[in-house]
Amino acid sequence: MLQLADWLCPLWTWMCDEVRRSRVIHTDDTTVPLQDPITGQKSQARFWNYIGDEAHRLIVLEFTRTHERDGPARFLADYQGYLQADAYNGYDGIYLDSGGRIIEVGCWQHARKRYKKAAQSDVRAFAGLAFIKSMYAIEKRIRELRDTEWSNLPLDERAARIVEIRQRDTAPLLQSFREWTNKTHGDVLPKSDLGDAFRYTLNQWDALNEFAKCGLLSIDNNPAERAHRGIAIGRKNWLHVGSERGGHAAAIHFSLIASCKLNGLDPIAYLVDILPRLPSTPATDLGHLAPHRWTKRAAASIG
């Protein structure tokens, strides 16, 4: 599997470049125990996923030894567009260093979790949950229109219709939410659960509002969090990566498997088809073997 990852690395590198061509990237990280192959001691490493937009339907993963921002900063060094992520403070420097090239997009699911927790001890949190529920109801209507009446529209036209609805229906909700927050948070203990929810909302306010301005964006970062479920489940079986090289190899394999699933492919059928052709494929043609293009080009040839 380590040798196979080395063979697949050029394709994985092409996939990383393809994801960076997206206008929107979702990203998240998850822990993975890293075992030192000499001492046997374990430390906490990370897998980071990066999900391309609708025009670049790929998921790529990277492995890093630590949770420092060096990994995502390196991956996103040449990226220009929207980045939807959690409120991990390591991203702050990335946004700042980009000089506006990377636009921060917040996650309302993270905010919702804080108000839900706060509601266990303070009934005022239910008002915050009601605002968020109303916004998600609008998003549900948008998804229904996107999957039916708008399904054949070009991407940018569909995005324009989405932002029109959000500006008409969601923007006033956001304004009311902010007014309620400004009015209420001064009467809440800062260290309480509701105080934590208010602090998160106010600190992330601009990023949390970004989705209402662009129809290409999501209300939350759930796609990136869902993409880690396979690792979370598998980790209970394989327990750890056995070396740094093993971590990088795993990231390459997980990238291909996750991208196959995203595009509705059988990963085994995909790998059986591309592996014999990979060594003779010129670097300029590697994109033809990527999962999101293989779907259209070669799926019918699998017997």
Backbone bond lengths (Angstrom), bond angles and torsions (degrees), N, CA, C in turn:
res aa  C-N    CA-C-N  psi(-1)  N-CA   C-N-CA  omega(-1)  CA-C   N-CA-C  phi
1 M - - - 1.466 - - 1.531 111.84 -
2 L 1.339 116.74 -34.16 1.464 119.32 176.23 1.525 110.73 -65.04
3 Q 1.349 116.52 -43.84 1.457 120.57 179.10 1.527 111.13 -64.78
4 L 1.327 115.49 -40.33 1.461 120.46 179.09 1.527 110.55 -62.42
5 A 1.322 117.09 -39.45 1.471 120.37 177.71 1.518 110.73 -62.42
6 D 1.360 117.14 -37.29 1.463 119.80 177.16 1.531 110.60 -62.60
7 W 1.335 116.99 -40.22 1.465 120.41 179.31 1.532 111.23 -67.32
8 L 1.336 115.39 -35.10 1.464 120.27 -177.44 1.531 112.87 -82.12
9 C 1.324 117.04 -12.16 1.472 120.60 -173.67 1.535 113.68 -56.07
10 P 1.347 120.01 -42.88 1.474 118.12 178.68 1.535 112.69 -60.12
11 L 1.342 116.35 -38.60 1.468 119.30 178.00 1.519 110.03 -66.91
12 W 1.334 117.10 -42.25 1.468 121.42 177.55 1.529 110.59 -60.44
13 T 1.328 117.02 -41.49 1.467 120.88 178.37 1.521 110.65 -62.04
14 W 1.351 116.51 -41.95 1.467 119.64 176.69 1.516 110.21 -61.95
15 M 1.336 118.14 -40.92 1.462 121.94 179.84 1.528 110.92 -63.39
16 C 1.336 117.33 -38.40 1.473 120.06 176.97 1.520 110.61 -61.33
17 D 1.330 116.33 -43.66 1.464 119.81 178.22 1.526 110.85 -63.37
18 E 1.320 116.57 -38.13 1.464 120.75 -179.98 1.527 110.77 -64.64
19 V 1.321 117.72 -42.22 1.465 121.10 177.98 1.525 110.03 -62.41
20 R 1.325 116.94 -38.47 1.471 120.21 179.72 1.525 112.61 -70.06
21 R 1.317 117.60 -11.39 1.463 120.33 174.34 1.532 111.65 -82.68
22 S 1.322 117.41 -3.76 1.464 122.29 -179.89 1.527 110.92 -69.14
23 R 1.321 115.29 155.66 1.458 119.86 171.71 1.527 110.85 -85.30
24 V 1.336 115.88 -22.32 1.464 121.83 178.51 1.526 108.58 -134.66
25 I 1.321 116.93 132.92 1.462 122.17 174.19 1.524 108.44 -125.06
26 H 1.338 115.96 131.52 1.455 121.99 169.32 1.523 107.69 -96.65
27 T 1.326 117.38 141.15 1.456 120.03 178.80 1.523 111.09 -144.49
28 D 1.332 115.06 151.17 1.461 121.50 177.15 1.523 107.01 -158.60
29 D 1.316 116.97 164.55 1.464 120.01 177.17 1.519 109.94 -130.61
30 T 1.316 116.17 158.32 1.454 121.81 176.55 1.519 108.53 -144.00
31 T 1.310 115.85 153.58 1.460 120.45 -176.37 1.520 111.46 -79.38
32 V 1.326 115.54 154.67 1.467 122.01 172.67 1.534 107.40 -149.85
33 P 1.336 117.65 127.69 1.465 119.09 176.38 1.528 110.78 -66.45
34 L 1.307 116.11 133.57 1.465 122.70 177.83 1.523 108.02 -113.00
35 Q 1.327 116.20 120.98 1.464 120.72 -179.60 1.526 109.76 -96.57
36 D 1.315 115.81 129.28 1.463 120.11 175.37 1.522 108.34 -69.58
37 P 1.346 118.57 122.48 1.464 119.82 -175.83 1.523 114.21 -66.22
38 I 1.340 117.41 -15.88 1.476 120.48 -179.05 1.522 110.84 -96.31
39 T 1.324 117.30 -51.74 1.465 120.42 -175.76 1.520 113.09 -89.47
40 G 1.323 117.14 -21.49 1.461 120.08 -176.65 1.519 113.58 81.47
41 Q 1.331 117.38 -5.44 1.463 120.57 179.32 1.522 110.62 -72.94
42 K 1.335 115.25 151.72 1.461 120.37 -176.36 1.528 111.07 -112.63
43 S 1.297 114.49 146.32 1.465 121.71 173.70 1.522 107.75 -132.96
44 Q 1.320 116.02 168.99 1.468 120.92 -176.22 1.521 110.17 -95.57
45 A 1.321 116.31 111.98 1.457 121.81 176.71 1.530 109.36 -105.09
46 R 1.338 116.21 -173.23 1.461 119.72 -175.18 1.534 111.61 -140.49
47 F 1.345 114.34 144.91 1.456 122.05 162.41 1.530 106.93 -107.47
48 W 1.338 116.65 133.33 1.464 122.97 175.79 1.522 107.78 -114.66
49 N 1.325 117.70 131.02 1.459 118.83 174.39 1.527 110.60 -107.46
50 Y 1.321 114.81 151.99 1.462 122.28 178.20 1.528 106.32 -135.60
51 I 1.332 116.92 121.01 1.461 122.01 -174.95 1.518 109.26 -110.46
52 G 1.325 115.81 124.23 1.452 120.74 179.01 1.516 112.16 -73.57
53 D 1.323 116.50 168.48 1.462 120.79 -178.78 1.525 110.27 -82.93
54 E 1.323 115.97 -170.91 1.464 121.40 -173.30 1.521 112.55 -61.54
55 A 1.313 117.20 -29.95 1.465 120.99 179.39 1.523 112.64 -84.89
56 H 1.322 117.35 -7.45 1.470 122.23 -178.09 1.538 108.10 -139.48
57 R 1.330 115.68 66.83 1.463 122.20 -169.43 1.533 111.88 -76.45
58 L 1.315 115.26 76.96 1.457 121.53 178.59 1.523 109.43 -138.58
59 I 1.319 115.28 152.82 1.464 122.39 171.43 1.519 107.50 -121.83
60 V 1.317 117.23 123.00 1.460 119.99 175.68 1.524 109.26 -119.52
61 L 1.311 115.68 146.57 1.458 121.88 178.98 1.515 109.99 -119.49
62 E 1.316 115.14 148.03 1.457 122.43 173.11 1.520 108.55 -125.29
63 F 1.322 115.84 150.88 1.461 122.73 177.54 1.513 109.04 -110.41
64 T 1.339 116.66 134.72 1.464 121.04 173.56 1.525 109.18 -133.83
65 R 1.301 116.05 151.70 1.471 120.61 -178.89 1.522 111.93 -73.04
66 T 1.351 117.63 -24.01 1.461 120.91 -175.20 1.527 109.83 -132.44
67 H 1.341 114.46 178.26 1.460 121.60 177.85 1.523 111.39 -96.63
68 E 1.325 117.73 12.28 1.458 120.46 -178.60 1.522 110.46 -69.51
69 R 1.316 115.78 161.40 1.466 120.50 -174.14 1.525 113.08 -76.05
70 D 1.343 117.79 -4.61 1.461 120.05 -176.65 1.521 112.05 -56.84
71 G 1.358 116.73 -39.01 1.457 120.34 -178.47 1.517 112.58 -62.66
72 P 1.339 118.59 -60.50 1.467 118.74 178.06 1.520 113.50 -63.76
73 A 1.323 118.53 -30.89 1.468 120.45 178.38 1.527 109.99 -64.20
74 R 1.320 116.20 -39.62 1.468 119.81 178.59 1.529 110.68 -69.11
75 F 1.329 116.84 -43.97 1.461 120.21 -177.97 1.527 110.91 -63.62
76 L 1.323 117.15 -38.13 1.462 122.25 -173.65 1.526 113.40 -96.81
77 A 1.338 116.74 12.18 1.470 120.29 -172.82 1.523 112.61 -57.20
78 D 1.334 117.56 -36.28 1.467 120.39 -177.53 1.521 112.56 -109.34
79 Y 1.315 116.32 11.16 1.463 119.48 -176.65 1.522 111.29 -80.29
80 Q 1.334 115.62 144.67 1.457 121.57 174.75 1.523 108.11 -135.69
81 G 1.331 116.18 117.76 1.462 120.22 179.96 1.514 110.87 155.76
82 Y 1.325 115.44 -159.35 1.456 122.01 -179.98 1.528 109.92 -88.78
83 L 1.333 116.01 140.64 1.464 121.53 174.85 1.522 108.12 -123.84
84 Q 1.331 116.36 115.05 1.467 120.95 -179.97 1.523 107.82 -102.37
85 A 1.325 115.84 120.94 1.459 121.10 -173.60 1.516 109.32 -152.22
86 D 1.340 116.32 179.91 1.458 119.91 174.22 1.534 108.39 -81.47
87 A 1.305 115.89 -171.84 1.467 119.57 -174.48 1.528 112.54 -93.03
88 Y 1.327 117.78 24.92 1.467 121.76 176.84 1.524 109.24 -54.80
89 N 1.343 116.06 125.74 1.463 119.19 -172.29 1.524 113.31 -69.46
90 G 1.335 117.16 -12.33 1.459 119.46 176.48 1.512 112.75 -64.87
91 Y 1.336 116.73 -24.58 1.457 119.88 178.58 1.530 112.01 -74.70
92 D 1.335 117.32 -21.77 1.463 120.15 -175.05 1.526 111.66 -57.02
93 G 1.342 115.49 -44.36 1.454 119.50 179.36 1.516 112.39 -65.35
94 I 1.352 116.25 -32.18 1.460 120.60 178.94 1.528 109.87 -65.69
95 Y 1.345 116.16 -45.96 1.467 119.48 178.00 1.524 110.78 -61.94
96 L 1.333 115.59 -42.47 1.465 119.88 -177.52 1.528 111.05 -66.10
97 D 1.327 116.28 -46.40 1.464 120.34 -177.40 1.527 112.47 -67.55
98 S 1.339 116.73 -23.28 1.463 119.44 -177.45 1.527 112.28 -74.45
99 G 1.324 117.37 -14.96 1.459 120.44 179.66 1.520 113.77 62.76
100 G 1.344 115.97 34.35 1.457 120.20 -179.84 1.510 113.46 91.44
101 R 1.326 117.75 -3.96 1.462 121.58 179.60 1.527 111.03 -68.36
102 I 1.351 116.86 -33.49 1.464 122.96 177.53 1.525 107.98 -111.65
103 I 1.335 116.27 124.14 1.465 122.00 -176.87 1.516 109.35 -101.96
104 E 1.308 116.67 126.41 1.464 122.61 -178.46 1.522 110.95 -75.80
105 V 1.335 115.78 132.80 1.464 122.22 175.90 1.524 107.86 -124.88
106 G 1.343 116.82 127.07 1.453 121.71 -175.99 1.515 113.29 -85.43
107 C 1.317 114.91 179.35 1.467 121.88 -176.11 1.533 109.25 -127.19
108 W 1.333 116.58 113.37 1.461 120.40 -179.29 1.521 112.20 -73.05
109 Q 1.324 118.39 -18.94 1.462 119.67 177.12 1.530 110.35 -67.97
110 H 1.326 116.89 -36.19 1.463 119.94 176.59 1.526 110.97 -66.14
111 A 1.335 116.25 -39.07 1.465 119.55 176.63 1.524 110.38 -65.51
112 R 1.311 116.78 -43.94 1.468 121.43 -178.64 1.526 111.04 -58.15
113 K 1.324 117.65 -42.40 1.459 120.95 -179.24 1.526 111.30 -59.92
114 R 1.315 116.76 -36.60 1.462 120.29 179.84 1.532 111.60 -69.66
115 Y 1.325 117.26 -40.73 1.470 119.66 177.89 1.537 110.62 -69.84
116 K 1.318 116.56 -34.67 1.465 119.54 177.86 1.521 110.70 -64.41
117 K 1.306 117.27 -41.38 1.466 121.15 176.85 1.529 110.46 -65.69
118 A 1.330 115.83 -42.33 1.468 120.29 -178.52 1.521 111.67 -65.12
119 A 1.333 117.44 -29.83 1.468 121.01 -177.92 1.521 112.54 -64.98
120 Q 1.324 117.22 -17.88 1.466 120.58 177.91 1.522 112.41 -70.11
121 S 1.333 116.21 -20.87 1.463 119.77 -177.92 1.523 114.35 -126.07
122 D 1.334 118.02 -8.85 1.467 120.67 -176.74 1.531 108.46 -147.31
123 V 1.326 116.43 114.59 1.472 120.29 -175.55 1.523 112.21 -65.56
124 R 1.323 118.09 -19.66 1.458 120.05 179.69 1.523 111.89 -63.62
125 A 1.321 116.72 -22.59 1.466 120.36 179.79 1.521 111.84 -65.93
126 F 1.363 116.83 -23.25 1.461 119.19 179.93 1.527 111.70 -64.22
127 A 1.317 116.99 -28.32 1.471 119.84 176.57 1.530 110.02 -65.02
128 G 1.337 117.01 -42.30 1.454 120.50 176.41 1.513 111.80 -62.45
129 L 1.335 116.17 -41.83 1.468 120.13 177.59 1.527 111.46 -62.94
130 A 1.333 117.05 -36.09 1.469 120.48 179.73 1.526 111.03 -65.22
131 F 1.335 117.37 -41.40 1.462 120.19 176.33 1.534 110.40 -60.08
132 I 1.330 115.83 -47.21 1.464 120.05 -177.22 1.527 110.88 -65.59
133 K 1.332 116.73 -39.93 1.469 120.49 178.07 1.525 110.72 -60.85
134 S 1.315 117.21 -39.38 1.460 121.05 179.39 1.525 111.12 -64.88
135 M 1.325 116.42 -38.44 1.463 119.53 178.50 1.529 110.94 -66.71
136 Y 1.309 116.44 -39.60 1.465 119.83 178.64 1.529 111.23 -68.37
137 A 1.320 117.55 -30.79 1.468 120.50 176.26 1.531 110.18 -64.45
138 I 1.323 116.58 -37.97 1.467 120.59 176.23 1.523 110.00 -64.90
139 E 1.333 116.07 -41.92 1.465 119.76 179.26 1.525 111.59 -63.81
140 K 1.324 116.85 -34.26 1.470 120.22 177.26 1.521 110.25 -63.47
141 R 1.333 117.07 -42.64 1.466 120.84 177.93 1.529 110.61 -63.09
142 I 1.312 116.10 -39.66 1.462 120.52 179.21 1.532 110.32 -63.58
143 R 1.326 117.19 -43.82 1.476 120.32 178.80 1.522 111.11 -60.74
144 E 1.326 116.80 -41.09 1.469 120.24 179.75 1.519 110.79 -63.49
145 L 1.332 117.53 -42.08 1.462 121.07 177.55 1.526 110.84 -66.89
146 R 1.330 115.95 -40.68 1.474 120.55 -179.50 1.526 111.61 -62.31
147 D 1.347 116.10 -36.60 1.462 120.38 -176.91 1.525 113.25 -85.72
148 T 1.333 117.31 -10.04 1.476 119.79 -178.04 1.527 110.81 -121.08
149 E 1.300 117.10 -84.99 1.466 121.48 -173.92 1.532 113.08 -64.35
150 W 1.333 117.43 -31.91 1.464 120.20 -175.46 1.521 113.38 -101.38
151 S 1.312 118.26 4.82 1.468 121.21 -169.98 1.530 112.92 -60.54
152 N 1.325 117.88 -28.93 1.463 120.61 -177.59 1.525 113.28 -99.45
153 L 1.311 116.93 4.10 1.463 120.02 -179.92 1.527 110.89 -76.54
154 P 1.331 118.62 148.41 1.470 120.62 171.66 1.528 110.47 -58.26
155 L 1.315 116.09 152.38 1.464 121.67 -174.54 1.528 112.33 -54.46
156 D 1.314 117.69 -47.71 1.467 119.83 -175.51 1.527 111.87 -68.50
157 E 1.329 117.27 -34.01 1.463 119.29 177.28 1.524 110.66 -68.56
158 R 1.332 116.02 -39.65 1.459 120.00 176.55 1.524 110.09 -62.92
159 A 1.335 117.01 -42.10 1.464 121.24 179.14 1.522 111.18 -62.16
160 A 1.331 116.31 -37.88 1.467 120.13 179.27 1.525 111.12 -64.32
161 R 1.317 116.94 -39.00 1.466 119.83 178.69 1.529 111.21 -69.69
162 I 1.323 116.09 -35.76 1.467 119.80 178.89 1.526 110.49 -64.67
163 V 1.333 116.21 -46.88 1.463 118.82 -177.55 1.529 110.61 -67.80
164 E 1.318 117.46 -29.36 1.469 120.10 176.28 1.521 110.87 -62.50
165 I 1.339 117.03 -43.24 1.467 120.91 178.42 1.520 110.29 -67.54
166 R 1.301 116.74 -41.99 1.472 119.60 -178.67 1.521 111.35 -65.17
167 Q 1.310 117.55 -40.19 1.461 119.65 178.80 1.522 111.31 -67.62
168 R 1.315 116.36 -33.50 1.462 120.37 -179.52 1.526 112.23 -77.70
169 D 1.346 117.58 -42.28 1.464 121.52 -171.32 1.531 113.87 -107.25
170 T 1.339 116.84 -40.16 1.468 119.76 -174.79 1.522 112.36 -83.57
171 A 1.326 117.58 -39.99 1.468 120.40 -177.38 1.527 112.72 -56.72
172 P 1.349 119.64 -43.63 1.476 118.45 176.37 1.528 112.79 -63.26
173 L 1.338 117.45 -33.88 1.466 120.28 176.53 1.520 110.61 -64.52
174 L 1.319 116.20 -42.33 1.462 119.80 178.69 1.522 111.10 -62.73
175 Q 1.312 116.54 -40.07 1.471 120.43 178.08 1.525 111.18 -63.41
176 S 1.343 116.63 -42.89 1.468 120.69 178.25 1.521 110.71 -66.12
177 F 1.330 116.40 -38.76 1.469 120.90 178.13 1.530 109.68 -60.47
178 R 1.328 116.83 -44.89 1.460 120.44 -179.15 1.529 110.97 -64.94
179 E 1.323 117.17 -41.12 1.466 120.11 178.72 1.517 110.91 -62.89
180 W 1.347 116.70 -41.74 1.470 120.12 177.72 1.529 110.87 -64.59
181 T 1.329 116.54 -40.75 1.468 120.96 179.16 1.529 110.62 -63.45
182 N 1.324 117.03 -46.01 1.469 120.59 179.79 1.528 111.39 -61.07
183 K 1.321 116.01 -36.95 1.457 121.14 -177.36 1.522 112.50 -74.79
184 T 1.333 116.80 -32.45 1.464 121.32 -169.50 1.518 114.19 -99.08
185 H 1.319 118.31 -33.60 1.470 118.76 -167.16 1.532 112.99 -66.86
186 G 1.337 117.76 -23.08 1.461 119.38 177.93 1.507 114.11 -68.44
187 D 1.336 117.87 -19.65 1.465 122.28 179.68 1.533 112.46 -98.50
188 V 1.323 116.91 12.22 1.466 121.41 -176.48 1.525 109.38 -114.13
189 L 1.316 117.33 137.55 1.457 121.28 177.48 1.527 109.55 -62.83
190 P 1.320 118.27 127.60 1.470 121.04 -175.52 1.524 113.68 -57.81
191 K 1.346 117.16 -33.38 1.465 119.95 -176.53 1.526 113.36 -90.92
192 S 1.327 117.28 2.42 1.457 120.71 176.91 1.526 110.04 -76.98
193 D 1.336 116.10 168.24 1.464 119.41 178.74 1.526 111.46 -63.52
194 L 1.340 116.73 -38.21 1.453 118.96 177.94 1.526 110.62 -69.51
195 G 1.326 116.20 -36.30 1.463 119.62 175.61 1.525 111.19 -61.22
196 D 1.341 116.32 -38.47 1.459 120.74 177.39 1.528 110.65 -65.20
197 A 1.355 116.30 -41.14 1.464 120.19 178.85 1.521 111.17 -63.43
198 F 1.340 116.38 -42.86 1.467 119.75 178.04 1.534 111.22 -64.35
199 R 1.322 115.94 -42.22 1.467 119.68 -178.88 1.533 110.25 -61.82
200 Y 1.326 116.84 -43.60 1.461 120.57 178.40 1.528 109.97 -61.75
201 T 1.320 116.50 -46.56 1.468 120.84 -177.41 1.523 111.23 -61.44
202 L 1.333 116.89 -47.20 1.463 120.33 -177.01 1.525 111.62 -69.59
203 N 1.339 117.42 -39.97 1.467 120.12 179.43 1.525 111.72 -65.80
204 Q 1.337 116.11 -32.48 1.468 121.43 -176.24 1.532 112.79 -101.69
205 W 1.330 117.19 11.03 1.461 119.61 -168.12 1.534 113.56 -55.84
206 D 1.294 118.26 -48.74 1.469 120.02 -178.92 1.526 110.74 -61.42
207 A 1.326 116.54 -43.77 1.469 120.40 -179.68 1.527 110.97 -66.97
208 L 1.329 117.22 -35.67 1.461 120.97 179.50 1.528 112.07 -70.70
209 N 1.318 117.43 -22.95 1.468 121.80 179.63 1.528 112.66 -87.44
210 E 1.313 117.17 -13.67 1.466 120.48 -170.87 1.526 112.63 -61.41
211 F 1.347 117.30 -36.61 1.463 119.57 -175.68 1.523 112.45 -62.24
212 A 1.338 117.57 -27.21 1.466 120.79 -178.90 1.527 112.50 -73.70
213 K 1.332 116.83 -12.63 1.465 121.30 -177.07 1.524 112.99 -97.68
214 C 1.339 116.97 -10.95 1.467 120.03 -174.80 1.525 109.87 -141.65
215 G 1.306 116.74 124.72 1.451 121.24 -177.69 1.516 114.62 -74.57
216 L 1.332 117.51 -6.47 1.462 121.06 176.98 1.523 111.82 -82.43
217 L 1.333 116.84 -13.55 1.459 121.37 -171.67 1.525 112.33 -94.37
218 S 1.338 115.18 160.29 1.460 122.93 176.07 1.518 109.48 -103.39
219 I 1.316 115.78 160.64 1.459 120.54 178.45 1.529 111.35 -74.24
220 D 1.325 117.30 -20.48 1.464 120.43 -178.33 1.517 110.71 -146.80
221 N 1.311 115.45 177.74 1.467 122.59 -178.52 1.522 111.94 -101.63
222 N 1.322 117.55 24.55 1.458 121.09 -177.39 1.532 114.10 -57.54
223 P 1.357 119.90 -35.77 1.467 117.88 179.15 1.527 113.36 -55.81
224 A 1.336 117.38 -41.15 1.461 120.38 -179.32 1.526 111.14 -71.63
225 E 1.316 117.19 -36.54 1.460 119.62 179.54 1.526 110.93 -69.54
226 R 1.345 116.86 -39.25 1.468 119.93 177.42 1.527 111.31 -64.33
227 A 1.321 116.60 -32.43 1.464 120.35 -177.12 1.518 112.50 -65.94
228 H 1.331 118.17 -17.31 1.464 121.65 179.28 1.531 112.83 -91.50
229 R 1.325 117.80 -2.73 1.465 118.95 -175.22 1.524 112.24 -62.51
230 G 1.328 116.20 -38.63 1.463 118.76 179.42 1.511 111.94 -60.36
231 I 1.326 116.78 -39.47 1.463 120.32 177.38 1.517 110.64 -68.15
232 A 1.319 116.73 -42.45 1.468 120.41 -179.30 1.521 111.59 -60.48
233 I 1.343 116.36 -39.10 1.464 120.07 178.80 1.524 110.49 -75.08
234 G 1.329 116.64 -45.91 1.456 120.35 -178.51 1.514 113.39 -63.88
235 R 1.329 116.21 -31.67 1.468 121.34 -178.40 1.522 111.88 -58.98
236 K 1.322 116.53 -27.47 1.469 119.70 178.24 1.523 111.67 -69.83
237 N 1.330 116.39 -20.03 1.463 120.85 -179.69 1.527 112.41 -98.92
238 W 1.341 116.13 -50.27 1.464 116.83 -177.52 1.530 112.94 -89.46
239 L 1.319 118.73 -8.44 1.472 126.25 166.16 1.526 115.20 69.32
240 H 1.336 119.88 -48.96 1.462 120.99 -175.56 1.525 109.40 -161.46
241 V 1.330 116.21 167.75 1.462 120.32 168.27 1.525 107.04 -96.28
242 G 1.339 114.82 143.02 1.466 118.97 -169.88 1.507 115.58 -88.11
243 S 1.323 117.53 -3.74 1.464 121.26 179.28 1.524 107.70 -170.72
244 E 1.326 115.96 169.38 1.466 119.02 176.58 1.523 109.98 -65.17
245 R 1.332 117.15 -39.61 1.466 120.00 176.96 1.529 110.29 -61.10
246 G 1.337 115.98 -39.50 1.460 119.81 178.03 1.517 112.09 -63.37
247 G 1.329 117.10 -36.18 1.457 121.05 177.69 1.518 111.76 -64.74
248 H 1.336 116.81 -43.56 1.463 120.34 178.66 1.527 110.39 -65.94
249 A 1.324 116.31 -39.85 1.470 120.10 179.04 1.529 110.30 -64.05
250 A 1.321 116.51 -43.30 1.464 120.47 179.21 1.523 110.72 -60.78
251 A 1.342 117.11 -39.97 1.462 120.70 179.89 1.528 110.81 -61.59
252 I 1.326 117.33 -38.50 1.469 120.66 178.72 1.519 110.41 -66.42
253 H 1.340 117.50 -47.52 1.463 120.73 179.46 1.525 111.28 -62.88
254 F 1.320 117.26 -44.51 1.466 120.96 179.71 1.534 110.71 -62.41
255 S 1.341 117.13 -35.30 1.469 120.66 179.67 1.527 110.50 -61.21
256 L 1.323 116.00 -46.13 1.461 119.76 -178.17 1.524 111.19 -68.17
257 I 1.339 116.94 -42.13 1.467 120.33 -179.45 1.527 110.67 -65.09
258 A 1.330 116.05 -46.41 1.472 119.84 -179.19 1.524 111.30 -64.17
259 S 1.328 117.35 -39.01 1.461 120.44 179.20 1.520 111.32 -67.48
260 C 1.340 116.80 -36.58 1.465 119.82 175.35 1.528 110.44 -61.71
261 K 1.302 116.65 -46.12 1.464 120.09 -179.09 1.518 111.03 -63.86
262 L 1.326 116.69 -39.03 1.462 120.66 179.38 1.528 111.30 -61.21
263 N 1.335 116.05 -33.07 1.459 121.07 -177.96 1.521 113.31 -100.24
264 G 1.334 116.71 13.02 1.458 120.93 175.27 1.515 114.45 70.87
265 L 1.334 117.37 30.09 1.457 121.64 -178.50 1.522 111.56 -103.46
266 D 1.318 115.84 154.09 1.457 122.16 168.96 1.528 106.98 -81.72
267 P 1.333 119.40 114.25 1.472 120.42 -176.55 1.524 113.56 -57.33
268 I 1.348 117.33 -36.24 1.465 119.75 -179.76 1.529 110.54 -66.48
269 A 1.334 117.08 -46.93 1.463 120.54 178.77 1.524 110.59 -60.00
270 Y 1.326 116.23 -39.90 1.459 121.00 179.77 1.527 110.90 -63.39
271 L 1.340 116.45 -49.25 1.467 120.06 -177.03 1.525 111.53 -67.19
272 V 1.336 117.33 -38.29 1.465 120.79 178.19 1.527 110.38 -60.34
273 D 1.320 116.58 -34.25 1.459 120.65 -179.05 1.524 112.27 -77.43
274 I 1.336 117.81 -44.27 1.470 118.36 -170.49 1.531 113.43 -85.09
275 L 1.330 118.50 -28.72 1.467 119.31 -173.27 1.524 113.61 -60.83
276 P 1.340 119.57 -43.13 1.470 117.72 178.38 1.525 113.18 -65.75
277 R 1.333 117.67 -25.75 1.457 121.33 -176.50 1.518 113.14 -93.39
278 L 1.326 116.83 -15.38 1.462 120.51 -175.04 1.536 113.01 -61.39
279 P 1.360 119.98 -44.73 1.471 118.93 -176.67 1.526 114.18 -62.40
280 S 1.334 117.50 -28.89 1.463 120.15 -177.01 1.528 112.79 -98.49
281 T 1.321 117.22 4.95 1.466 120.50 -179.09 1.521 110.38 -88.17
282 P 1.319 118.78 122.34 1.472 120.64 178.19 1.526 110.95 -61.80
283 A 1.312 115.54 152.66 1.470 120.23 -179.56 1.524 111.41 -56.80
284 T 1.337 116.39 -32.79 1.466 119.85 -178.38 1.527 112.81 -71.11
285 D 1.343 116.81 -15.87 1.469 121.01 -178.14 1.527 113.20 -108.82
286 L 1.320 117.22 6.95 1.467 119.79 -177.11 1.521 112.24 -58.99
287 G 1.321 117.07 -32.16 1.458 120.71 -178.84 1.515 113.42 -58.23
288 H 1.354 117.06 -26.71 1.465 120.00 179.11 1.523 111.91 -66.96
289 L 1.350 116.72 -20.47 1.460 120.72 -178.76 1.529 112.45 -95.45
290 A 1.332 117.64 -4.70 1.469 120.38 -179.96 1.523 110.10 -68.78
291 P 1.339 117.92 145.91 1.476 120.89 -174.24 1.520 115.22 -54.28
292 H 1.327 118.90 -40.42 1.462 119.20 -175.81 1.525 112.07 -71.96
293 R 1.333 118.34 -20.36 1.459 121.17 176.08 1.526 111.49 -97.22
294 W 1.302 116.06 -32.24 1.473 120.79 178.37 1.522 110.10 -59.83
295 T 1.322 117.58 -32.31 1.473 121.69 -179.81 1.527 110.44 -53.12
296 K 1.318 116.55 -47.09 1.456 121.10 -175.54 1.542 111.55 -81.73
297 R 1.315 116.44 -30.48 1.439 120.04 -169.17 1.508 114.65 -89.83
298 A 1.348 117.04 -38.74 1.455 118.65 -166.96 1.515 116.02 -128.73
299 A 1.340 118.87 -8.66 1.465 119.37 -174.18 1.526 111.56 -58.08
300 A 1.327 116.75 -36.62 1.462 119.90 -176.98 1.524 112.05 -67.55
301 S 1.333 118.07 -19.36 1.454 120.57 -177.11 1.517 112.94 -84.12
302 I 1.343 117.39 -9.46 1.461 120.28 -179.23 1.521 109.19 -77.63
303 G 1.324 116.60 120.72 1.455 120.58 -178.75 1.504 112.41 -98.43
